[in-house]
Amino acid sequence: MTDRTKIILIYTVVAVLSATVLGTSFWLRESRKRRFTPIVADTGGEVAEDFGSLAKDLALTNQEGEVINLSDLQDKVWIATNFFATCPYCLETAAEDLRSLYKEFSAEDDFHVVSISIDPETDQLEQLQDYASAVDADSSNWWFVRGEEKVIHDYLEKEMGFMKVVKNKVPPAKTRYSHDRSLMVFDGWQCVKKRDLQFARSQGEKVRESYYQDVRQSILKGLASRRLSSGAQR
């Protein structure tokens, strides 16, 4: 093999390896986009037509120090959210969207709201009580609850279908966690709607109103169905 042939062979091998590396890099980048980008770009969207049903119960402690079970809500239409008390965005959602829905439906016997703390170490009963007071929540139909952190995080993700809770490294208190700020509407044990109204608000009032009405209509539909069922049993 001549020197010229060796040089050509070396350049050919280098070119092939470079093309392979570039191709692999491009594939990984596109793969990461497909995997992660939709979560950010469509956080408030419906991730699937079937939101699923709960299969396991969860015992928690509400703002009054009472042990409650989510199974207590199997005969109700209820909203589930997750939050932590030092998050300003959580309070904004609770104060505006949740409070508005609560004000409209709180007189309904079959309606309930559950706000689950993802930072139970910080969110003790005093913090839960202060939060409930800030949004005029009555513990009879709006629970602010806490429990064991890992159990709660696993339940939110694996059972309820919220995105994974991520504990950020040494951030300010208000960004201690990255988490799913969606509202989930349950009719009994079945999740019938998931909407992120915080995300929707960032897209403009028209989008926010559309998402809000989606949540509202799901509640109305569930309550109407329960009235019909109750009337038929009499």
C-alpha positions in Angstrom: 0.0 0.0 0.0 1.5 3.3 -1.1 1.7 6.4 1.2 -0.9 8.1 -1.0 -3.3 5.3 -0.5 -2.7 5.2 3.2 -3.4 9.0 3.5 -6.6 8.6 1.4 -7.7 5.7 3.6 -7.1 7.7 6.8 -9.1 10.7 5.5 -11.9 8.4 4.5 -12.0 6.8 8.0 -12.0 10.2 9.7 -14.7 11.4 7.4 -16.9 8.4 8.1 -16.3 8.7 11.9 -17.1 12.5 11.8 -20.3 11.8 9.9 -21.3 9.1 12.4 -20.7 11.4 15.4 -22.6 14.3 13.8 -25.4 12.0 12.8 -25.6 10.5 16.3 -25.5 14.0 17.9 -28.3 15.2 15.7 -30.4 12.1 16.4 -29.9 12.6 20.2 -30.8 16.2 20.0 -34.0 15.5 18.1 -34.8 12.6 20.4 -34.5 14.9 23.4 -36.7 17.5 21.7 -39.4 14.9 21.1 -39.1 13.6 24.6 -39.0 16.9 26.6 -40.3 19.8 24.4 -44.0 18.8 24.4 -44.1 19.0 28.2 -43.0 22.7 28.1 -44.8 23.7 24.9 -48.1 22.1 25.8 -48.1 21.9 29.5 -51.7 22.9 29.7 -52.9 20.5 27.1 -54.7 17.2 27.6 -51.9 14.6 27.5 -54.4 11.9 26.5 -58.1 11.4 25.9 -58.3 8.9 28.8 -56.9 10.5 32.0 -57.3 7.3 33.9 -58.7 6.3 37.2 -57.3 6.0 40.7 -56.6 2.5 41.9 -55.0 3.2 45.3 -56.2 5.2 48.3 -54.0 7.8 50.1 -54.2 8.9 53.7 -53.2 12.5 54.5 -53.6 15.1 57.2 -55.7 18.2 56.5 -55.4 21.8 57.8 -57.4 20.9 60.9 -55.0 18.1 61.8 -57.6 15.4 60.8 -56.5 12.3 59.0 -58.5 12.0 55.7 -58.5 9.5 52.8 -59.0 10.4 49.2 -61.4 7.5 49.1 -63.7 9.7 51.1 -64.3 11.6 47.8 -65.4 8.6 45.7 -69.0 10.0 45.7 -68.0 13.5 44.8 -66.8 15.7 41.9 -63.5 17.1 43.1 -60.5 19.1 42.0 -57.0 18.0 42.9 -53.9 20.2 42.8 -50.4 20.1 44.2 -48.6 23.1 45.7 -46.1 24.3 48.2 -46.8 27.3 50.4 -43.8 29.4 49.4 -44.6 29.2 45.7 -46.2 32.5 44.5 -47.5 30.9 41.3 -49.4 28.2 43.3 -51.0 30.9 45.5 -51.9 32.9 42.4 -53.6 29.9 40.9 -55.4 29.1 44.1 -56.4 32.7 44.8 -57.7 33.3 41.3 -58.8 30.1 39.5 -59.5 27.7 42.4 -61.1 30.4 44.5 -63.4 31.3 41.6 -64.4 27.7 41.0 -64.8 27.2 44.7 -67.0 30.2 45.1 -69.3 29.0 42.3 -69.6 25.4 43.4 -68.9 25.3 47.2 -72.6 25.2 48.0 -72.9 21.9 46.2 -72.8 18.9 48.6 -71.1 16.8 45.9 -68.2 19.2 45.3 -64.8 19.3 46.9 -61.2 20.6 46.4 -58.0 19.0 47.5 -54.7 20.9 47.5 -51.8 18.5 48.2 -48.5 19.9 49.6 -45.3 18.6 47.9 -43.2 20.2 50.6 -44.6 18.7 53.8 -41.4 19.3 55.7 -42.0 23.1 55.4 -45.8 23.1 55.1 -46.8 22.2 58.6 -50.4 22.6 59.9 -49.8 26.3 60.6 -48.8 27.0 57.0 -51.7 25.0 55.7 -54.1 26.9 57.9 -52.7 30.2 56.8 -53.0 29.2 53.2 -56.6 28.1 53.6 -57.4 31.3 55.3 -55.9 33.3 52.5 -58.3 31.8 50.0 -61.3 31.6 52.3 -61.4 27.8 52.2 -63.7 25.9 54.5 -62.1 22.6 55.7 -65.4 20.8 55.2 -65.0 21.0 51.4 -61.5 22.3 50.6 -58.6 20.3 52.1 -55.1 21.5 52.3 -53.2 18.3 53.1 -49.7 17.0 53.9 -48.1 13.6 54.4 -44.9 11.8 53.8 -42.9 13.5 51.0 -41.8 10.5 49.0 -45.2 8.8 49.3 -46.9 12.0 48.1 -44.5 12.6 45.2 -44.9 9.0 44.0 -48.7 9.1 44.3 -49.0 12.3 42.4 -46.9 11.0 39.5 -47.6 7.3 39.3 -51.2 7.2 40.5 -52.8 10.6 39.6 -50.8 11.3 36.5 -49.2 14.6 37.4 -45.7 15.3 36.1 -42.8 14.3 38.3 -42.0 16.6 41.1 -38.3 17.8 40.9 -36.5 19.2 43.9 -34.2 21.9 42.7 -30.7 22.3 44.1 -30.3 25.2 46.6 -32.8 27.5 44.9 -34.7 30.4 46.5 -37.7 29.2 48.5 -40.2 30.2 45.8 -38.5 27.9 43.2 -37.7 25.0 45.6 -39.6 22.6 43.4 -40.5 22.2 39.7 -43.9 20.6 39.5 -47.1 20.3 37.6 -49.5 23.1 38.4 -52.4 21.7 36.5 -55.9 21.3 38.0 -57.3 17.8 37.7 -61.1 17.2 37.9 -62.2 13.9 39.3 -65.7 12.5 39.0 -65.5 9.9 41.8 -62.3 7.9 41.1 -62.2 8.9 37.4 -60.1 11.8 36.2 -62.2 13.6 33.6 -60.1 16.8 32.9 -56.6 18.1 33.3 -55.8 21.8 32.6 -52.9 24.0 33.6 -54.6 27.4 34.0 -51.3 29.0 35.1 -49.8 28.1 31.7 -53.0 29.2 29.9 -52.7 32.6 31.6 -49.3 33.1 30.1 -50.8 32.5 26.6 -53.3 35.3 26.9 -56.8 35.8 28.4 -58.6 34.0 25.5 -56.6 30.8 26.1 -57.0 31.1 29.9 -60.8 31.6 29.6 -61.0 28.6 27.3 -59.1 26.3 29.7 -61.1 27.7 32.7 -64.4 26.9 31.0 -63.1 23.4 30.2 -62.6 22.8 33.9 -65.9 24.4 34.8 -67.9 22.4 32.3 -66.4 19.2 33.5 -67.5 20.0 37.0 -71.0 21.0 35.9 -71.3 17.8 33.9 -70.3 15.7 36.8 -72.6 17.4 39.3 -75.5 17.2 36.9 -74.9 13.4 36.4 -74.9 12.9 40.2 -78.1 14.8 40.6 -79.8 12.6 38.0 -78.4 9.5 39.6 -79.6 10.7 43.1 -83.0 11.5 41.7 -83.4 8.1 40.0 -82.6 6.3 43.3 -85.4 8.0 45.2 
